[in-house]
Amino acid sequence: MIIINTPHNPTGTVMNAFDMAQLDKITRGTDIVIISDEVYEHIIFDGIEHQSVLRFPKVGRKKFCNQLIWQNLPHHRVKVGYCIAPKNLTTEFRKVHQF
């Protein structure tokens, strides 16, 4: 399993397309699962474009992408998170997440 956090909190590091290509290179043909925490995707400065693992279908055929909806909600303390993953992984994910 590889866990990535982009943009990274607290350092602010943002993975770019080259980084995603390297991730593809090291995970291609393996059973490595990628968990990509992208909840701060909208908090990027300096004109850098967020590169989600979802934009790269070859990067980790087995991947979870965690997102967060919060900037458009009327209450600043309310956060709604969601996870995008292939059906076979979400089936297993839901077994443990509900508890």
NUDO-360501 format. One line per field, with one value per residue (C-alpha): residue number from 0; residue in one letter; x, y, z. Coordinates in Angstrom, 2 decimals. Layout:
N
i: [NUM | ...] .
aa: [A | ...] .
X: [X | ...] .
Y: [Y | ...] .
Z: [Z | ...] .
// end
This chain:
99
i: [0 | 1 | 2 | 3 | 4 | 5 | 6 | 7 | 8 | 9 | 10 | 11 | 12 | 13 | 14 | 15 | 16 | 17 | 18 | 19 | 20 | 21 | 22 | 23 | 24 | 25 | 26 | 27 | 28 | 29 | 30 | 31 | 32 | 33 | 34 | 35 | 36 | 37 | 38 | 39 | 40 | 41 | 42 | 43 | 44 | 45 | 46 | 47 | 48 | 49 | 50 | 51 | 52 | 53 | 54 | 55 | 56 | 57 | 58 | 59 | 60 | 61 | 62 | 63 | 64 | 65 | 66 | 67 | 68 | 69 | 70 | 71 | 72 | 73 | 74 | 75 | 76 | 77 | 78 | 79 | 80 | 81 | 82 | 83 | 84 | 85 | 86 | 87 | 88 | 89 | 90 | 91 | 92 | 93 | 94 | 95 | 96 | 97 | 98] .
aa: [M | I | I | I | N | T | P | H | N | P | T | G | T | V | M | N | A | F | D | M | A | Q | L | D | K | I | T | R | G | T | D | I | V | I | I | S | D | E | V | Y | E | H | I | I | F | D | G | I | E | H | Q | S | V | L | R | F | P | K | V | G | R | K | K | F | C | N | Q | L | I | W | Q | N | L | P | H | H | R | V | K | V | G | Y | C | I | A | P | K | N | L | T | T | E | F | R | K | V | H | Q | F] .
X: [0.00 | 1.15 | -0.51 | -0.13 | -1.38 | -1.59 | -1.65 | 0.19 | -0.79 | 1.17 | 4.06 | 1.99 | 3.80 | 1.74 | 2.35 | 2.64 | 2.08 | 5.68 | 5.17 | 2.03 | 3.94 | 6.55 | 3.80 | 2.42 | 5.88 | 6.45 | 2.92 | 2.33 | 1.86 | 1.67 | -1.09 | -0.14 | -3.15 | -2.91 | -4.74 | -4.75 | -5.82 | -6.85 | -9.08 | -7.13 | -7.30 | -8.90 | -6.27 | -3.43 | -1.53 | 0.96 | -1.13 | -0.18 | -2.80 | -3.99 | -3.17 | -5.61 | -4.91 | -8.34 | -6.93 | -4.45 | -6.34 | -3.12 | -1.87 | -2.79 | -5.70 | -6.43 | -6.86 | -8.92 | -9.28 | -10.50 | -12.20 | -13.96 | -16.86 | -16.66 | -16.11 | -19.69 | -21.50 | -23.28 | -21.79 | -18.01 | -17.83 | -19.73 | -17.56 | -18.72 | -16.12 | -16.37 | -14.21 | -13.94 | -12.71 | -13.46 | -16.50 | -14.47 | -12.51 | -15.52 | -17.29 | -14.46 | -14.12 | -17.79 | -17.38 | -14.97 | -16.08 | -19.58 | -18.10] .
Y: [0.00 | 3.51 | 6.48 | 9.89 | 13.27 | 15.96 | 18.82 | 17.80 | 19.24 | 20.87 | 21.24 | 22.33 | 19.96 | 19.23 | 16.19 | 17.00 | 14.96 | 13.69 | 12.43 | 10.59 | 9.03 | 7.77 | 6.39 | 4.56 | 3.20 | 1.71 | 0.28 | -1.07 | -4.83 | -5.05 | -5.53 | -2.31 | -0.36 | 3.44 | 5.64 | 9.23 | 11.83 | 14.86 | 16.73 | 19.98 | 19.95 | 23.42 | 25.02 | 25.44 | 28.64 | 29.91 | 28.69 | 25.05 | 22.64 | 19.78 | 16.38 | 13.82 | 10.11 | 9.98 | 11.84 | 9.04 | 5.80 | 3.77 | 4.90 | 2.18 | 0.19 | -0.47 | 2.94 | 4.87 | 8.61 | 10.51 | 13.86 | 16.46 | 18.82 | 21.81 | 25.18 | 25.49 | 24.39 | 27.08 | 25.96 | 26.15 | 23.24 | 20.85 | 18.66 | 15.86 | 13.36 | 10.73 | 8.01 | 6.99 | 3.48 | 0.45 | -1.58 | -4.55 | -2.25 | -0.26 | -3.49 | -4.30 | -0.66 | -0.51 | -3.60 | -1.79 | 1.81 | 1.37 | 0.31] .
Z: [0.00 | -0.84 | 0.84 | -0.76 | 0.40 | -2.26 | -1.59 | 1.50 | 4.86 | 6.49 | 3.98 | 0.98 | -1.40 | -4.52 | -6.71 | -10.42 | -13.59 | -13.52 | -9.95 | -11.07 | -13.98 | -11.50 | -9.27 | -12.30 | -13.08 | -9.63 | -9.23 | -12.76 | -12.76 | -8.97 | -6.41 | -4.61 | -3.37 | -3.44 | -0.97 | -2.17 | 0.38 | -1.68 | 0.75 | 0.30 | -3.52 | -3.57 | -1.36 | -3.83 | -4.48 | -7.07 | -10.02 | -9.52 | -10.88 | -8.67 | -10.17 | -8.82 | -9.15 | -10.78 | -13.81 | -14.41 | -15.08 | -15.34 | -11.92 | -9.47 | -10.83 | -7.16 | -5.59 | -3.10 | -3.58 | -0.52 | -1.12 | 0.99 | 0.28 | 2.55 | 0.92 | -0.37 | 2.77 | 4.80 | 8.12 | 8.40 | 10.85 | 8.59 | 6.38 | 4.13 | 2.99 | 0.32 | -1.16 | -4.81 | -5.56 | -7.73 | -6.66 | -5.41 | -3.07 | -1.85 | -0.93 | 1.47 | 2.58 | 3.63 | 5.82 | 8.10 | 7.65 | 9.04 | 12.38] .
// end
